[in-house]
Amino acid sequence: SHPQFEFISGSVSDPQLVADLVPEADDVYHLAAAVGVALIAKRPIETIERNIYPTQLLLTELKKQHDSGRDTRFFLASTSEVYGKNPKETWTEEDDLVLGATTRPRWAYGASKAIDEFLALAHWRESRLPVVIGRFFNVVGPRQTGAYGMVLPRFVTAAVAGNPLIVHDDGAQIRCFAHVADIVQFVEDLMNSPAALGQVVNIGSAEPVSIRELAERVVASAESSSTLEFQSYSEAYDKDFEDVRRRIPDVSKLESLVTHRPRFRLDDIIAELVRTKQDEL
């Protein structure tokens, strides 16, 4: 009901819709992409097409605006997946991308998002189209669904219901989880920072946790009787699936560009998600 809010139901891959809407925008936040490990593993064609074509379409329309003398700032949501399986302890924006073989479909996601980044940066280099690229690490928050394989909502749903928490492989994988409210603030601040234009920036938390420990903390927070069950990747996805053991961002560049610092620690996030899920039941 807000007078300044308009919702348009359509596809960002619709050329006419994009052509109609881009001239009306001061900023464009491109957050649409293929979602979830399961979809990426099972439907690689859809993954590649969803990730690359709409980005190209948006940039083409933004370039038209730019050439006419009207600059519209563009935020591209990228992903930590572009780092692939780089073996470094933490990843910085200038690190090499170490993707697996093309015979492993899960790498199609990181490769296609890397193409998105190359396209956006090419427009910045060639014409100074104002772009900002954010590489999101694990983003979580209320109302996030576990339907696409997101681990924390899956764990919370299972724990609140008293069901087993399914942990893939041995649970020793290391991840960092950031609250969506903090992420939104980071994105907004980056878009308002002239120094961020033409930059790639890691966006996320630098508080690491193993997936097994995450499951244990969820069970404790929910005061649940749930147990942990371990499932191989081949059972969860397919025999060709590969995972990354450690995914931790170096956020020093982010911290140099914005003043916001995360307000939510991991235990706060877990507690909020548990309360939200309990209130739904």
C-alpha positions in Angstrom: 0.0 0.0 0.0 3.0 2.3 0.1 2.5 5.1 -2.5 6.0 4.8 -3.8 5.9 1.0 -4.3 5.0 -0.6 -7.5 5.2 -4.4 -8.1 5.3 -5.7 -11.7 5.0 -9.4 -12.3 7.1 -10.4 -15.2 10.4 -11.9 -16.3 13.7 -10.1 -16.4 14.4 -12.1 -19.6 11.5 -10.3 -21.4 13.2 -7.8 -23.7 10.2 -5.5 -24.0 9.5 -5.3 -20.3 13.2 -4.5 -19.6 13.2 -1.9 -22.3 10.1 -0.3 -20.8 11.3 -0.3 -17.2 15.0 0.6 -17.3 14.4 4.2 -18.5 12.2 4.8 -15.4 14.9 3.6 -13.0 17.6 5.6 -11.1 19.2 2.4 -9.9 18.9 -1.2 -11.1 19.5 -4.0 -8.6 19.9 -7.3 -10.6 19.3 -10.1 -8.0 17.6 -12.6 -10.3 19.5 -15.9 -10.9 19.2 -19.6 -10.9 18.7 -20.7 -7.3 19.8 -23.7 -5.3 22.4 -26.4 -5.5 19.8 -29.1 -6.5 18.6 -27.1 -9.5 22.1 -26.2 -10.5 23.1 -29.9 -10.5 20.0 -31.2 -12.3 19.2 -28.4 -14.7 22.5 -26.9 -16.0 21.0 -25.4 -19.2 18.4 -23.5 -17.2 21.1 -22.3 -14.8 23.3 -21.0 -17.6 20.5 -19.3 -19.5 18.9 -17.7 -16.4 22.3 -16.3 -15.3 23.7 -14.9 -18.5 20.9 -13.7 -20.8 19.0 -11.3 -18.4 22.3 -9.7 -17.4 23.2 -9.1 -21.0 19.7 -7.7 -21.7 19.9 -5.3 -18.7 23.4 -4.1 -19.6 22.3 -3.4 -23.2 19.4 -1.3 -22.1 21.5 0.5 -19.5 24.1 1.2 -22.2 21.4 2.9 -24.3 20.6 5.2 -21.4 24.2 5.9 -20.8 24.8 6.8 -24.4 21.9 9.2 -24.3 23.5 11.0 -21.3 21.5 9.4 -18.5 23.4 7.3 -16.0 21.6 4.5 -14.2 23.6 2.8 -11.5 23.7 -1.0 -11.8 24.2 -3.5 -9.0 25.0 -7.1 -10.1 24.5 -9.8 -7.5 27.3 -12.3 -8.1 28.3 -15.2 -5.9 31.2 -16.8 -4.0 30.7 -19.7 -6.4 32.9 -17.9 -8.9 35.9 -18.7 -6.8 35.2 -22.4 -7.5 37.5 -24.6 -5.4 40.3 -22.1 -4.9 42.3 -23.7 -2.0 43.1 -20.4 -0.1 42.0 -20.0 3.5 40.0 -16.9 2.7 39.2 -15.4 -0.7 39.9 -11.9 -1.9 38.4 -10.3 -4.9 41.6 -10.5 -7.0 42.1 -14.3 -6.3 42.1 -16.7 -9.2 38.9 -18.6 -10.1 39.5 -22.3 -9.8 36.6 -24.1 -11.5 36.2 -27.8 -11.9 35.8 -29.8 -15.1 33.0 -29.0 -17.5 31.9 -32.6 -17.0 30.8 -31.5 -13.5 27.6 -29.5 -13.9 27.7 -27.7 -10.6 30.5 -25.5 -12.0 28.1 -24.1 -14.6 26.8 -21.8 -11.9 30.1 -20.2 -11.0 31.2 -20.0 -14.6 28.0 -18.3 -15.8 28.1 -15.8 -12.9 31.7 -15.1 -13.8 30.6 -14.3 -17.4 28.1 -11.9 -15.8 30.9 -10.1 -14.0 33.0 -9.9 -17.1 30.1 -8.4 -19.0 29.4 -5.8 -16.3 33.1 -4.9 -15.9 33.5 -4.6 -19.7 30.8 -2.0 -19.8 32.5 -0.1 -17.0 35.9 -0.3 -18.8 34.6 0.7 -22.2 32.1 3.4 -21.4 32.2 3.9 -17.6 28.7 2.5 -17.2 28.3 2.8 -13.4 28.3 -0.8 -12.1 28.9 -2.4 -8.7 29.4 -6.2 -8.4 28.7 -7.9 -5.1 29.8 -11.4 -4.5 27.4 -12.8 -2.0 28.4 -15.5 0.4 25.7 -17.4 2.4 22.8 -15.0 3.0 20.1 -16.1 5.5 17.0 -14.6 7.2 13.4 -15.0 8.1 11.1 -16.5 5.4 14.0 -18.0 3.5 12.9 -21.4 2.2 14.8 -24.6 2.4 13.1 -25.8 -0.8 16.2 -25.0 -2.9 18.6 -26.7 -0.6 19.6 -23.8 1.6 21.1 -25.5 4.6 20.1 -23.2 7.5 16.4 -23.1 6.9 16.4 -26.9 6.3 18.1 -27.4 9.6 15.8 -25.0 11.5 12.6 -26.6 9.9 13.8 -30.1 10.9 14.8 -29.2 14.4 11.6 -27.4 15.3 9.6 -30.3 14.0 11.8 -32.8 15.9 13.0 -34.5 12.7 16.6 -35.5 11.9 18.9 -32.9 10.4 20.4 -34.2 7.2 24.1 -33.2 7.0 25.8 -33.8 3.6 29.1 -35.6 3.5 31.0 -35.4 6.9 29.7 -32.0 7.9 33.3 -30.6 8.1 32.6 -28.0 5.3 33.2 -24.5 6.5 30.8 -21.7 5.7 29.9 -18.1 6.9 26.3 -16.9 7.2 25.2 -13.3 7.1 21.8 -11.8 7.9 19.8 -10.4 5.0 19.3 -7.1 6.8 23.0 -6.6 7.0 23.4 -7.6 3.4 20.8 -5.1 2.3 22.6 -2.3 4.1 25.9 -3.3 2.6 24.4 -3.2 -0.9 22.7 0.1 -0.4 25.9 1.7 1.0 28.0 0.3 -1.8 25.6 1.8 -4.4 26.0 5.2 -2.7 29.8 5.0 -2.6 31.5 6.5 -5.7 34.7 4.5 -4.8 32.7 1.2 -5.3 31.9 1.9 -9.0 33.6 -0.6 -11.3 34.5 -2.8 -8.3 33.9 -6.4 -7.3 33.3 -6.7 -3.6 32.8 -9.7 -1.3 29.6 -9.3 0.7 29.0 -11.5 3.7 30.1 -12.6 7.2 33.6 -13.6 8.1 32.4 -15.7 11.1 33.2 -19.3 10.0 31.4 -22.4 11.2 31.4 -26.1 10.1 28.1 -27.5 8.8 28.1 -30.1 11.6 28.5 -27.4 14.2 25.8 -25.3 12.6 23.4 -28.3 12.9 24.4 -28.8 16.6 23.8 -25.1 17.3 20.4 -25.2 15.6 19.4 -28.2 17.7 20.5 -26.5 20.9 18.8 -23.2 20.1 15.5 -25.0 19.3 15.9 -27.2 22.4 15.1 -30.0 20.1 15.5 -33.8 20.4 16.5 -34.0 16.8 19.5 -36.1 15.8 22.0 -35.6 13.0 22.0 -37.9 10.0 24.7 -37.9 7.4 24.1 -38.3 3.6 26.6 -38.6 0.8 26.6 -36.1 -2.0 25.7 -38.8 -4.5 22.6 -39.6 -2.5 21.7 -35.9 -2.1 22.4 -34.8 -5.7 24.3 -37.1 -8.1 27.5 -39.0 -8.5 29.1 -36.1 -10.4 28.6 -33.5 -7.7 31.6 -31.7 -6.2 31.6 -29.4 -3.2 33.9 -26.7 -1.8 35.3 -27.6 1.6 36.0 -24.1 2.8 34.3 -20.8 1.8 35.3 -17.7 3.8 35.4 -14.2 2.4 38.0 -11.6 3.0 35.8 -8.6 3.7 38.5 -6.0 4.1 37.6 -4.3 0.8 33.9 -4.1 1.9 35.0 -2.6 5.2 37.1 0.0 3.4 34.2 1.1 1.2 31.3 1.2 3.8 30.9 2.1 7.4 28.2 -0.5 8.2 29.3 -3.5 10.3 27.2 -6.6 10.8 24.6 -6.3 13.5 23.7 -10.0 13.6 26.0 -12.7 14.9 25.4 -16.3 13.9 23.7 -17.3 17.2 21.4 -14.3 16.8 20.5 -15.4 13.3 19.8 -19.0 14.4 17.7 -17.8 17.4 15.6 -15.5 15.1 15.0 -18.3 12.6 14.0 -20.7 15.3 11.5 -18.2 16.8 10.1 -17.5 13.4 9.6 -21.1 12.5 8.1 -21.9 16.0 5.6 -19.0 15.5 4.5 -20.5 12.2 3.5 -23.8 13.9 
